[in-house]
């Protein structure tokens, strides 16, 4: 292939210089490099070499930006929208499916998932390699160097994901294996917001990386049995509104669905944690059939700040772990539904860190014999996390598009009972239509679940 021309070199420089260290690391991996050096100079060199040896440099560079979720770079460098690139990728893809799959798994693994996987691989990788691995890609790169993982060998990855309870991600590896056996050069079916919005798939996502929505488990057609709702009230619903706009709307909705609702407003991080642990101490709550948690808060990445101006905040992983079967046996086998609306603020290092550690969790409200012998600790969880930029709150009488769509879908009469996953297909459609009309006010939604049955709230 030809040496990149001056314009392409300019574009490569613009692209690499706009990326964070983590994004450069992912880009380097997607380009086939197993080099641990993700400096600006090294990644520029890697990208130049890749462009030089690729049949369609423009397709390669635009797909890389799409996989990284850098739609701003697409607009600035190529004057293309996300939809433009998605449309092109339906017919041709420049990046190997295996690399994209590994990058997407890395993005969707939680910190505790990575720690569990590193523990499992303690006898396979050296202690130094395990300790130095900051993310899943670091682990995969070391396994690739040993020849234990490759596009044709993904059994170890699938086994590890199953062993740490990430069945949703393991299924994506299985899907990749199946598609890799076919002669089709596209390694796996392309999913887009348009596809999931039209209801042809039981998938519901408007994620930054649209190629492989591994962050949530696809609902199985065999899950015909539903969770039982025999109690009155049918469940407990705790709502924490640290913004002050939509908590009342959620309260009305879940009261109408026969939940015992508690609404908290304007809580700081410490009070948020206390409110959740107080729910655990109220033993009367465990006679009901379901648990719902709704949180509306400013935050950064996987943390919620509440009303605090400083501090890393309360980890969403901590919120989820508070109500697992391990932490709270009385909720084992019951559906636990989480709906999070986060307004994104820039991440920063605060004067005093307020992140909660595992040892800070109080779970004594659920002592007693465990009744979940065969139930994984994270089973029966539905996690719906939506985020948009904080500047949306500056609008007068602002209401979350996500929460408005959710309450409308939960409250409207359906022709037949509709489970929570299908409800989110409707929510996804509403978000898609909003984003299409308001391209600078995007909402993003990540839906994942480990439900073993269907959840009917209507």
C-alpha positions as a Markdown table, in Angstrom:
| # | Residue | x | y | z |
|---|---|---|---|---|
| 1 | Unk | 0.0 | 0.0 | 0.0 |
| 2 | Unk | 1.0 | 3.6 | -0.4 |
| 3 | Unk | 2.7 | 5.7 | 2.3 |
| 4 | Unk | 0.1 | 7.9 | 4.0 |
| 5 | Unk | -0.1 | 11.3 | 2.3 |
| 6 | Unk | 0.3 | 14.6 | 4.1 |
| 7 | Unk | -3.4 | 14.9 | 4.8 |
| 8 | Unk | -3.7 | 11.4 | 6.2 |
| 9 | Unk | -0.6 | 12.1 | 8.4 |
| 10 | Unk | -2.3 | 15.3 | 9.6 |
| 11 | Unk | -5.5 | 13.3 | 10.4 |
| 12 | Unk | -3.5 | 10.7 | 12.3 |
| 13 | Unk | -1.8 | 13.4 | 14.4 |
| 14 | Unk | -5.2 | 15.0 | 15.2 |
| 15 | Unk | -6.7 | 11.7 | 16.1 |
| 16 | Unk | -4.0 | 10.4 | 18.4 |
| 17 | Unk | -3.4 | 13.8 | 20.1 |
| 18 | Unk | -7.1 | 14.0 | 21.0 |
| 19 | Unk | -7.2 | 10.6 | 22.8 |
| 20 | Unk | -6.7 | 9.8 | 26.4 |
| 21 | Unk | -4.1 | 7.3 | 27.6 |
| 22 | Unk | -6.8 | 4.5 | 27.9 |
| 23 | Unk | -8.2 | 5.3 | 24.4 |
| 24 | Unk | -4.7 | 5.2 | 22.9 |
| 25 | Unk | -4.2 | 1.8 | 24.6 |
| 26 | Unk | -7.4 | 0.5 | 23.1 |
| 27 | Unk | -6.6 | 1.9 | 19.6 |
| 28 | Unk | -3.2 | 0.3 | 19.6 |
| 29 | Unk | -4.8 | -3.0 | 20.4 |
| 30 | Unk | -7.5 | -2.7 | 17.8 |
| 31 | Unk | -4.7 | -2.0 | 15.3 |
| 32 | Unk | -3.1 | -5.4 | 16.2 |
| 33 | Unk | -0.3 | -4.2 | 18.4 |
| 34 | Unk | 0.6 | -6.0 | 21.6 |
| 35 | Unk | 3.0 | -3.3 | 22.6 |
| 36 | Unk | 2.6 | -2.0 | 26.2 |
| 37 | Unk | 3.8 | 1.5 | 25.1 |
| 38 | Unk | 0.7 | 3.6 | 24.5 |
| 39 | Unk | 2.6 | 7.0 | 24.4 |
| 40 | Unk | 1.4 | 9.5 | 21.8 |
| 41 | Unk | 4.5 | 9.0 | 19.7 |
| 42 | Unk | 4.3 | 5.2 | 19.7 |
| 43 | Unk | 0.6 | 5.1 | 18.9 |
| 44 | Unk | 1.1 | 7.5 | 16.0 |
| 45 | Unk | 3.7 | 5.2 | 14.6 |
| 46 | Unk | 1.4 | 2.2 | 15.0 |
| 47 | Unk | -1.5 | 4.0 | 13.3 |
| 48 | Unk | 0.7 | 5.2 | 10.4 |
| 49 | Unk | 1.9 | 1.6 | 9.8 |
| 50 | Unk | -1.6 | 0.3 | 9.9 |
| 51 | Unk | -2.9 | 3.0 | 7.5 |
| 52 | Unk | 0.0 | 2.2 | 5.2 |
| 53 | Unk | -0.9 | -1.4 | 5.0 |
| 54 | Unk | -4.6 | -1.1 | 4.8 |
| 55 | Unk | -6.7 | -1.0 | 1.6 |
| 56 | Unk | -9.1 | 1.7 | 2.9 |
| 57 | Unk | -7.4 | 4.1 | 5.3 |
| 58 | Unk | -10.5 | 6.3 | 5.7 |
| 59 | Unk | -12.7 | 3.4 | 6.6 |
| 60 | Unk | -10.1 | 2.2 | 9.1 |
| 61 | Unk | -9.7 | 5.5 | 10.8 |
| 62 | Unk | -13.4 | 6.3 | 11.0 |
| 63 | Unk | -14.2 | 2.9 | 12.3 |
| 64 | Unk | -11.6 | 3.2 | 15.0 |
| 65 | Unk | -13.2 | 6.5 | 16.2 |
| 66 | Unk | -16.6 | 4.9 | 16.2 |
| 67 | Unk | -15.4 | 1.9 | 18.3 |
| 68 | Unk | -13.8 | 4.4 | 20.8 |
| 69 | Unk | -17.0 | 6.4 | 20.9 |
| 70 | Unk | -15.2 | 9.5 | 19.8 |
| 71 | Unk | -18.0 | 11.0 | 17.7 |
| 72 | Unk | -16.6 | 14.5 | 18.3 |
| 73 | Unk | -13.4 | 13.5 | 16.3 |
| 74 | Unk | -15.5 | 12.0 | 13.5 |
| 75 | Unk | -17.2 | 15.4 | 13.2 |
| 76 | Unk | -14.1 | 17.5 | 13.5 |
| 77 | Unk | -11.7 | 15.5 | 11.3 |
| 78 | Unk | -14.0 | 13.9 | 8.8 |
| 79 | Unk | -17.2 | 15.9 | 9.0 |
| 80 | Unk | -19.1 | 12.6 | 9.5 |
| 81 | Unk | -21.8 | 11.7 | 12.0 |
| 82 | Unk | -22.0 | 8.4 | 13.9 |
| 83 | Unk | -24.9 | 7.3 | 11.7 |
| 84 | Unk | -22.8 | 7.9 | 8.5 |
| 85 | Unk | -20.2 | 5.5 | 9.8 |
| 86 | Unk | -22.6 | 3.0 | 11.1 |
| 87 | Unk | -24.3 | 2.9 | 7.7 |
| 88 | Unk | -21.0 | 2.2 | 6.0 |
| 89 | Unk | -20.1 | -0.6 | 8.5 |
| 90 | Unk | -23.2 | -2.5 | 7.7 |
| 91 | Unk | -21.5 | -3.6 | 4.4 |
| 92 | Unk | -17.7 | -3.4 | 5.2 |
| 93 | Unk | -15.6 | -3.4 | 8.4 |
| 94 | Unk | -11.9 | -2.7 | 8.7 |
| 95 | Unk | -11.2 | -4.1 | 12.1 |
| 96 | Unk | -11.1 | -7.8 | 13.0 |
| 97 | Unk | -14.1 | -9.0 | 15.0 |
| 98 | Unk | -11.9 | -10.7 | 17.6 |
| 99 | Unk | -10.1 | -7.4 | 18.5 |
| 100 | Unk | -13.4 | -5.5 | 18.7 |
| 101 | Unk | -14.9 | -8.2 | 20.9 |
| 102 | Unk | -12.0 | -8.1 | 23.3 |
| 103 | Unk | -12.1 | -4.3 | 23.4 |
| 104 | Unk | -15.8 | -4.3 | 24.2 |
| 105 | Unk | -15.5 | -6.9 | 26.9 |
| 106 | Unk | -12.7 | -4.7 | 28.4 |
| 107 | Unk | -15.0 | -1.7 | 28.4 |
| 108 | Unk | -17.8 | -3.6 | 30.1 |
| 109 | Unk | -15.9 | -5.4 | 32.9 |
| 110 | Unk | -16.3 | -3.9 | 36.3 |
| 111 | Unk | -13.3 | -3.5 | 38.6 |
| 112 | Unk | -14.4 | -6.4 | 40.7 |
| 113 | Unk | -14.8 | -8.6 | 37.6 |
| 114 | Unk | -11.3 | -7.8 | 36.5 |
| 115 | Unk | -9.9 | -8.6 | 40.0 |
| 116 | Unk | -11.8 | -12.0 | 40.0 |
| 117 | Unk | -10.4 | -12.8 | 36.5 |
| 118 | Unk | -6.8 | -11.9 | 37.6 |
| 119 | Unk | -7.2 | -14.2 | 40.6 |
| 120 | Unk | -8.3 | -17.1 | 38.3 |
| 121 | Unk | -5.3 | -16.5 | 36.1 |
| 122 | Unk | -2.8 | -16.4 | 39.0 |
| 123 | Unk | -1.3 | -19.7 | 38.0 |
| 124 | Unk | -1.2 | -18.9 | 34.3 |
| 125 | Unk | 0.4 | -15.5 | 34.3 |
| 126 | Unk | 3.3 | -14.3 | 36.4 |
| 127 | Unk | 2.6 | -12.3 | 39.5 |
| 128 | Unk | 4.2 | -9.3 | 37.9 |
| 129 | Unk | 2.0 | -9.5 | 34.8 |
| 130 | Unk | -1.1 | -9.9 | 37.0 |
| 131 | Unk | -0.3 | -7.0 | 39.2 |
| 132 | Unk | 0.6 | -4.7 | 36.3 |
| 133 | Unk | -2.7 | -5.5 | 34.4 |
| 134 | Unk | -4.8 | -2.4 | 34.7 |
| 135 | Unk | -7.7 | -3.6 | 32.5 |
| 136 | Unk | -8.9 | -6.7 | 30.6 |
| 137 | Unk | -6.9 | -5.8 | 27.5 |
| 138 | Unk | -3.7 | -5.9 | 29.5 |
| 139 | Unk | -4.6 | -9.5 | 30.5 |
| 140 | Unk | -5.6 | -10.5 | 27.0 |
| 141 | Unk | -2.4 | -9.1 | 25.5 |
| 142 | Unk | -0.4 | -11.3 | 27.9 |
| 143 | Unk | -2.5 | -14.4 | 27.1 |
| 144 | Unk | -2.1 | -13.7 | 23.4 |
| 145 | Unk | 1.7 | -13.4 | 23.8 |
| 146 | Unk | 1.6 | -16.9 | 25.4 |
| 147 | Unk | -0.5 | -18.2 | 22.5 |
| 148 | Unk | -3.3 | -19.1 | 24.9 |
| 149 | Unk | -5.8 | -16.7 | 23.3 |
| 150 | Unk | -6.2 | -15.9 | 19.6 |
| 151 | Unk | -9.0 | -15.3 | 17.1 |
| 152 | Unk | -9.3 | -19.1 | 16.9 |
| 153 | Unk | -8.8 | -19.8 | 20.6 |
| 154 | Unk | -11.3 | -18.1 | 22.9 |
| 155 | Unk | -12.2 | -20.9 | 25.2 |
| 156 | Unk | -10.1 | -19.6 | 28.1 |
| 157 | Unk | -11.8 | -16.2 | 27.9 |
| 158 | Unk | -15.2 | -17.8 | 27.8 |
| 159 | Unk | -14.4 | -20.0 | 30.8 |
| 160 | Unk | -13.1 | -17.2 | 32.9 |
| 161 | Unk | -16.2 | -15.0 | 32.1 |
| 162 | Unk | -18.5 | -17.9 | 33.1 |
| 163 | Unk | -16.5 | -18.5 | 36.3 |
| 164 | Unk | -16.7 | -14.9 | 37.5 |
| 165 | Unk | -20.5 | -14.8 | 36.8 |
| 166 | Unk | -20.4 | -12.7 | 33.6 |
| 167 | Unk | -22.6 | -15.0 | 31.7 |
| 168 | Unk | -23.8 | -12.1 | 29.5 |
| 169 | Unk | -20.2 | -11.6 | 28.2 |
| 170 | Unk | -19.5 | -15.3 | 27.8 |
| 171 | Unk | -22.5 | -15.5 | 25.5 |
| 172 | Unk | -21.0 | -12.9 | 23.3 |
| 173 | Unk | -17.9 | -14.9 | 23.0 |
| 174 | Unk | -20.0 | -17.9 | 22.0 |
| 175 | Unk | -21.8 | -15.8 | 19.4 |
| 176 | Unk | -18.4 | -14.7 | 18.0 |
| 177 | Unk | -17.3 | -18.4 | 17.9 |
| 178 | Unk | -20.4 | -19.3 | 15.9 |
| 179 | Unk | -20.1 | -16.4 | 13.4 |
| 180 | Unk | -16.3 | -17.0 | 13.0 |
| 181 | Unk | -17.1 | -20.5 | 11.6 |
| 182 | Unk | -18.9 | -18.9 | 8.6 |
| 183 | Unk | -17.1 | -17.6 | 5.5 |
| 184 | Unk | -18.8 | -14.2 | 5.9 |
| 185 | Unk | -15.9 | -11.6 | 6.4 |
| 186 | Unk | -18.0 | -9.7 | 8.9 |
| 187 | Unk | -17.3 | -11.5 | 12.1 |
| 188 | Unk | -20.6 | -10.9 | 13.9 |
| 189 | Unk | -23.9 | -9.3 | 13.3 |
| 190 | Unk | -23.8 | -5.5 | 13.4 |
| 191 | Unk | -26.2 | -4.0 | 16.0 |
| 192 | Unk | -27.3 | -0.4 | 15.9 |
| 193 | Unk | -29.7 | 1.8 | 17.7 |
| 194 | Unk | -32.0 | 1.6 | 14.8 |
| 195 | Unk | -32.2 | -2.2 | 14.9 |
| 196 | Unk | -32.9 | -2.4 | 18.6 |
| 197 | Unk | -35.3 | 0.4 | 18.4 |
| 198 | Unk | -37.5 | -1.3 | 15.8 |
| 199 | Unk | -38.0 | -4.3 | 18.1 |
| 200 | Unk | -36.6 | -6.9 | 15.8 |
| 201 | Unk | -34.2 | -7.9 | 18.5 |
| 202 | Unk | -34.8 | -8.2 | 22.2 |
| 203 | Unk | -31.9 | -5.8 | 22.8 |
| 204 | Unk | -31.9 | -2.4 | 24.3 |
| 205 | Unk | -28.9 | -0.2 | 24.1 |
| 206 | Unk | -27.7 | 3.2 | 23.0 |
| 207 | Unk | -24.1 | 2.7 | 24.0 |
| 208 | Unk | -21.0 | 4.6 | 23.0 |
| 209 | Unk | -19.6 | 1.6 | 21.3 |
| 210 | Unk | -22.4 | 0.2 | 19.1 |
| 211 | Unk | -20.6 | -2.6 | 17.4 |
| 212 | Unk | -21.0 | -5.3 | 20.0 |
| 213 | Unk | -23.4 | -4.6 | 22.8 |
| 214 | Unk | -21.8 | -6.9 | 25.3 |
| 215 | Unk | -22.7 | -4.9 | 28.3 |
| 216 | Unk | -25.9 | -6.7 | 28.9 |
| 217 | Unk | -27.3 | -10.1 | 28.5 |
| 218 | Unk | -29.6 | -10.8 | 25.6 |
| 219 | Unk | -32.9 | -12.1 | 26.9 |
| 220 | Unk | -33.4 | -15.8 | 26.2 |
| 221 | Unk | -36.5 | -16.9 | 24.4 |
| 222 | Unk | -36.7 | -19.9 | 26.7 |
| 223 | Unk | -37.3 | -17.7 | 29.8 |
| 224 | Unk | -41.1 | -18.0 | 29.7 |
| 225 | Unk | -41.6 | -18.4 | 33.4 |
| 226 | Unk | -42.1 | -15.2 | 35.3 |
| 227 | Unk | -41.2 | -14.1 | 38.8 |
| 228 | Unk | -44.1 | -14.3 | 41.3 |
| 229 | Unk | -45.8 | -11.2 | 42.7 |
| 230 | Unk | -48.2 | -12.4 | 45.3 |
| 231 | Unk | -47.6 | -9.9 | 48.1 |
| 232 | Unk | -49.3 | -6.5 | 48.7 |
| 233 | Unk | -47.4 | -4.3 | 48.3 |
| 234 | Unk | -45.7 | -6.3 | 45.6 |
| 235 | Unk | -42.2 | -4.9 | 46.4 |
| 236 | Unk | -40.1 | -2.2 | 48.0 |
| 237 | Unk | -39.0 | 0.8 | 45.9 |
| 238 | Unk | -36.3 | 3.3 | 47.1 |
| 239 | Unk | -35.8 | 6.5 | 45.1 |
| 240 | Unk | -32.9 | 8.8 | 45.7 |
| 241 | Unk | -33.2 | 12.1 | 43.8 |
| 242 | Unk | -30.2 | 14.3 | 44.2 |
| 243 | Unk | -31.2 | 16.6 | 41.4 |
| 244 | Unk | -34.8 | 17.4 | 42.4 |
| 245 | Unk | -36.6 | 17.0 | 39.1 |
| 246 | Unk | -38.0 | 13.5 | 38.5 |
| 247 | Unk | -38.2 | 11.8 | 41.9 |
| 248 | Unk | -41.9 | 12.6 | 42.3 |
| 249 | Unk | -42.7 | 11.2 | 38.9 |
| 250 | Unk | -41.0 | 7.9 | 39.7 |
| 251 | Unk | -42.8 | 7.9 | 43.1 |
| 252 | Unk | -46.2 | 8.1 | 41.5 |
| 253 | Unk | -45.4 | 5.5 | 38.9 |
| 254 | Unk | -44.2 | 2.9 | 41.4 |
| 255 | Unk | -47.0 | 3.5 | 43.9 |
| 256 | Unk | -49.4 | 2.9 | 41.0 |
| 257 | Unk | -47.6 | -0.4 | 40.4 |
| 258 | Unk | -48.3 | -1.3 | 44.1 |
| 259 | Unk | -44.8 | -0.8 | 45.5 |
| 260 | Unk | -44.1 | 0.5 | 48.9 |
| 261 | Unk | -42.1 | 3.7 | 47.9 |
| 262 | Unk | -39.6 | 5.7 | 49.9 |
| 263 | Unk | -38.4 | 8.9 | 48.3 |
| 264 | Unk | -35.2 | 10.7 | 49.5 |
| 265 | Unk | -34.2 | 14.1 | 48.1 |
| 266 | Unk | -31.0 | 16.1 | 48.0 |
| 267 | Unk | -28.7 | 13.6 | 49.6 |
| 268 | Unk | -24.9 | 13.7 | 49.8 |
| 269 | Unk | -22.8 | 10.6 | 49.2 |
| 270 | Unk | -22.7 | 9.6 | 52.8 |
| 271 | Unk | -26.5 | 10.0 | 53.2 |
| 272 | Unk | -27.0 | 8.0 | 50.0 |
| 273 | Unk | -25.1 | 5.1 | 51.4 |
| 274 | Unk | -26.9 | 5.4 | 54.7 |
| 275 | Unk | -30.3 | 5.5 | 53.1 |
| 276 | Unk | -29.5 | 2.3 | 51.2 |
| 277 | Unk | -28.2 | 0.5 | 54.2 |
| 278 | Unk | -31.2 | 1.6 | 56.2 |
| 279 | Unk | -33.4 | -0.1 | 53.7 |
| 280 | Unk | -31.4 | -3.3 | 54.4 |
| 281 | Unk | -32.1 | -3.0 | 58.1 |
| 282 | Unk | -35.9 | -2.8 | 57.7 |
| 283 | Unk | -36.7 | -6.5 | 57.9 |
| 284 | Unk | -40.4 | -6.0 | 56.9 |
| 285 | Unk | -39.1 | -5.2 | 53.4 |
| 286 | Unk | -38.0 | -8.8 | 52.8 |
| 287 | Unk | -41.5 | -10.2 | 52.9 |
| 288 | Unk | -42.3 | -8.6 | 49.5 |
| 289 | Unk | -41.5 | -10.1 | 46.2 |
| 290 | Unk | -39.2 | -7.5 | 44.5 |
| 291 | Unk | -36.8 | -4.7 | 45.2 |
| 292 | Unk | -36.5 | -1.5 | 43.0 |
| 293 | Unk | -33.8 | 1.2 | 43.4 |
| 294 | Unk | -33.9 | 4.5 | 41.4 |
| 295 | Unk | -31.1 | 7.0 | 41.7 |
| 296 | Unk | -30.9 | 10.4 | 40.0 |
| 297 | Unk | -27.6 | 12.1 | 40.5 |
| 298 | Unk | -24.6 | 13.9 | 39.0 |
| 299 | Unk | -21.7 | 11.6 | 38.6 |
| 300 | Unk | -18.6 | 10.6 | 36.7 |
| 301 | Unk | -18.2 | 7.3 | 34.9 |
| 302 | Unk | -19.1 | 4.6 | 37.5 |
| 303 | Unk | -19.6 | 6.9 | 40.5 |
| 304 | Unk | -22.4 | 9.0 | 41.8 |
| 305 | Unk | -21.7 | 12.3 | 43.6 |
| 306 | Unk | -25.1 | 13.1 | 45.1 |
| 307 | Unk | -25.1 | 16.8 | 46.1 |
| 308 | Unk | -21.4 | 16.8 | 47.0 |
| 309 | Unk | -19.1 | 19.1 | 45.2 |
| 310 | Unk | -16.0 | 17.2 | 45.9 |
| 311 | Unk | -15.0 | 13.5 | 46.1 |
| 312 | Unk | -15.0 | 10.6 | 43.8 |
| 313 | Unk | -18.4 | 9.6 | 45.0 |
| 314 | Unk | -20.3 | 6.4 | 45.6 |
| 315 | Unk | -19.4 | 3.5 | 43.3 |
| 316 | Unk | -22.3 | 2.1 | 41.4 |
| 317 | Unk | -20.7 | -1.3 | 41.9 |
| 318 | Unk | -21.1 | -0.8 | 45.6 |
| 319 | Unk | -24.7 | 0.1 | 45.2 |
| 320 | Unk | -25.3 | -3.1 | 43.3 |
| 321 | Unk | -23.3 | -5.3 | 45.7 |
| 322 | Unk | -25.4 | -4.1 | 48.7 |
| 323 | Unk | -28.3 | -6.1 | 47.4 |
| 324 | Unk | -26.7 | -9.3 | 46.1 |
| 325 | Unk | -27.7 | -12.6 | 47.5 |
| 326 | Unk | -24.3 | -12.8 | 49.3 |
| 327 | Unk | -24.9 | -9.5 | 51.0 |
| 328 | Unk | -28.6 | -9.9 | 51.6 |
| 329 | Unk | -29.8 | -13.6 | 51.5 |
| 330 | Unk | -33.4 | -12.6 | 52.1 |
| 331 | Unk | -33.5 | -11.0 | 48.6 |
| 332 | Unk | -32.1 | -14.2 | 46.9 |
| 333 | Unk | -34.2 | -15.4 | 44.1 |
| 334 | Unk | -36.2 | -12.2 | 43.9 |
| 335 | Unk | -35.9 | -9.6 | 41.1 |
| 336 | Unk | -33.7 | -6.6 | 42.0 |
| 337 | Unk | -34.3 | -3.7 | 39.5 |
| 338 | Unk | -32.0 | -0.7 | 39.3 |
| 339 | Unk | -32.7 | 2.5 | 37.3 |
| 340 | Unk | -29.9 | 5.1 | 37.3 |
| 341 | Unk | -30.0 | 8.5 | 35.7 |
| 342 | Unk | -26.6 | 10.1 | 35.8 |
| 343 | Unk | -25.7 | 13.6 | 34.7 |
| 344 | Unk | -22.1 | 13.5 | 33.7 |
| 345 | Unk | -19.6 | 15.9 | 35.2 |
| 346 | Unk | -15.8 | 15.9 | 34.4 |
| 347 | Unk | -13.8 | 13.4 | 36.5 |
| 348 | Unk | -11.5 | 15.1 | 38.9 |
| 349 | Unk | -9.3 | 14.3 | 41.9 |
| 350 | Unk | -10.9 | 15.8 | 45.0 |
| 351 | Unk | -9.4 | 17.1 | 48.2 |
| 352 | Unk | -11.0 | 14.3 | 50.1 |
| 353 | Unk | -11.9 | 11.0 | 48.5 |
| 354 | Unk | -15.2 | 9.6 | 49.5 |
| 355 | Unk | -15.3 | 6.3 | 47.6 |
| 356 | Unk | -16.7 | 3.4 | 49.7 |
| 357 | Unk | -14.7 | 0.2 | 50.0 |
| 358 | Unk | -16.1 | -3.3 | 50.5 |
| 359 | Unk | -15.2 | -3.2 | 54.2 |
| 360 | Unk | -17.4 | -0.1 | 54.6 |
| 361 | Unk | -20.6 | -2.0 | 53.6 |
| 362 | Unk | -23.0 | -2.8 | 56.3 |
| 363 | Unk | -25.0 | -5.9 | 55.6 |
| 364 | Unk | -26.0 | -7.0 | 59.0 |
| 365 | Unk | -29.7 | -6.3 | 58.2 |
| 366 | Unk | -29.9 | -9.6 | 56.3 |
| 367 | Unk | -28.4 | -12.1 | 58.6 |
| 368 | Unk | -29.9 | -15.5 | 58.9 |
| 369 | Unk | -29.7 | -18.7 | 56.9 |
| 370 | Unk | -29.0 | -18.4 | 53.2 |
| 371 | Unk | -31.7 | -19.8 | 51.0 |
| 372 | Unk | -29.9 | -19.5 | 47.6 |
| 373 | Unk | -27.8 | -22.7 | 47.4 |
| 374 | Unk | -27.8 | -22.7 | 43.6 |
| 375 | Unk | -28.4 | -19.0 | 42.9 |
| 376 | Unk | -25.3 | -17.0 | 41.8 |
| 377 | Unk | -24.7 | -13.9 | 44.0 |
| 378 | Unk | -25.5 | -11.5 | 41.1 |
| 379 | Unk | -28.5 | -13.4 | 39.8 |
| 380 | Unk | -31.9 | -11.8 | 39.3 |
| 381 | Unk | -30.5 | -8.3 | 38.8 |
| 382 | Unk | -31.8 | -5.9 | 36.1 |
| 383 | Unk | -29.5 | -2.9 | 35.7 |
| 384 | Unk | -30.5 | 0.1 | 33.6 |
| 385 | Unk | -28.0 | 3.0 | 33.6 |
| 386 | Unk | -28.6 | 6.2 | 31.5 |
| 387 | Unk | -26.3 | 9.1 | 31.3 |
| 388 | Unk | -26.3 | 12.5 | 29.6 |
| 389 | Unk | -24.4 | 15.8 | 30.1 |
| 390 | Unk | -24.8 | 17.9 | 33.2 |
| 391 | Unk | -25.6 | 21.0 | 31.2 |
| 392 | Unk | -29.0 | 19.6 | 30.5 |
| 393 | Unk | -30.0 | 20.5 | 34.1 |
| 394 | Unk | -29.5 | 24.2 | 33.2 |
| 395 | Unk | -32.7 | 24.1 | 31.2 |
| 396 | Unk | -35.8 | 25.4 | 32.9 |
| 397 | Unk | -38.2 | 22.7 | 34.1 |
| 398 | Unk | -35.8 | 20.0 | 32.8 |
| 399 | Unk | -37.0 | 16.4 | 32.9 |
| 400 | Unk | -34.9 | 13.3 | 32.0 |
| 401 | Unk | -35.9 | 11.9 | 28.6 |
| 402 | Unk | -35.0 | 8.5 | 29.9 |
| 403 | Unk | -37.1 | 8.7 | 33.1 |
| 404 | Unk | -40.0 | 10.2 | 31.3 |
| 405 | Unk | -39.9 | 7.4 | 28.7 |
| 406 | Unk | -39.5 | 4.8 | 31.5 |
| 407 | Unk | -42.5 | 6.1 | 33.5 |
| 408 | Unk | -44.7 | 6.4 | 30.4 |
| 409 | Unk | -43.8 | 2.8 | 29.3 |
| 410 | Unk | -44.4 | 1.4 | 32.8 |
| 411 | Unk | -47.7 | 3.3 | 33.2 |
| 412 | Unk | -49.4 | 2.8 | 29.9 |
| 413 | Unk | -51.8 | -0.1 | 29.3 |
| 414 | Unk | -50.3 | -2.8 | 27.0 |
| 415 | Unk | -52.3 | -5.3 | 24.9 |
| 416 | Unk | -50.6 | -8.1 | 26.8 |
| 417 | Unk | -48.4 | -8.3 | 29.8 |
| 418 | Unk | -45.0 | -6.8 | 28.9 |
| 419 | Unk | -41.8 | -7.7 | 30.7 |
| 420 | Unk | -39.2 | -5.3 | 31.8 |
| 421 | Unk | -36.8 | -6.1 | 29.0 |
| 422 | Unk | -39.4 | -5.3 | 26.4 |
| 423 | Unk | -40.4 | -2.2 | 28.3 |
| 424 | Unk | -36.8 | -1.0 | 27.7 |
| 425 | Unk | -37.2 | -1.6 | 24.0 |
| 426 | Unk | -39.8 | 1.2 | 24.1 |
| 427 | Unk | -37.6 | 3.3 | 26.3 |
| 428 | Unk | -34.7 | 2.8 | 23.8 |
| 429 | Unk | -37.0 | 3.9 | 21.0 |
| 430 | Unk | -37.9 | 7.1 | 22.7 |
| 431 | Unk | -34.2 | 7.9 | 23.4 |
| 432 | Unk | -33.3 | 7.1 | 19.8 |
| 433 | Unk | -36.0 | 9.5 | 18.5 |
| 434 | Unk | -34.9 | 12.2 | 21.0 |
| 435 | Unk | -31.2 | 11.9 | 20.0 |
| 436 | Unk | -32.1 | 12.0 | 16.3 |
| 437 | Unk | -33.9 | 15.3 | 16.9 |
| 438 | Unk | -31.4 | 16.7 | 19.3 |
| 439 | Unk | -27.9 | 15.5 | 18.3 |
| 440 | Unk | -26.1 | 17.7 | 20.8 |
| 441 | Unk | -28.2 | 16.5 | 23.7 |
| 442 | Unk | -27.6 | 12.8 | 23.5 |
| 443 | Unk | -28.7 | 10.3 | 26.1 |
| 444 | Unk | -26.8 | 7.0 | 26.4 |
| 445 | Unk | -28.3 | 3.9 | 28.0 |
| 446 | Unk | -26.6 | 0.7 | 29.2 |
| 447 | Unk | -28.9 | -2.2 | 30.0 |
| 448 | Unk | -27.7 | -5.5 | 31.4 |
| 449 | Unk | -29.3 | -8.2 | 33.4 |
| 450 | Unk | -29.0 | -11.6 | 35.0 |
| 451 | Unk | -32.7 | -12.3 | 35.3 |
| 452 | Unk | -33.6 | -16.0 | 35.3 |
| 453 | Unk | -37.4 | -15.3 | 34.6 |
| 454 | Unk | -39.5 | -12.5 | 33.1 |
| 455 | Unk | -40.5 | -9.5 | 35.2 |
| 456 | Unk | -44.1 | -8.3 | 34.6 |
| 457 | Unk | -44.9 | -5.0 | 36.5 |
| 458 | Unk | -48.1 | -4.1 | 34.6 |
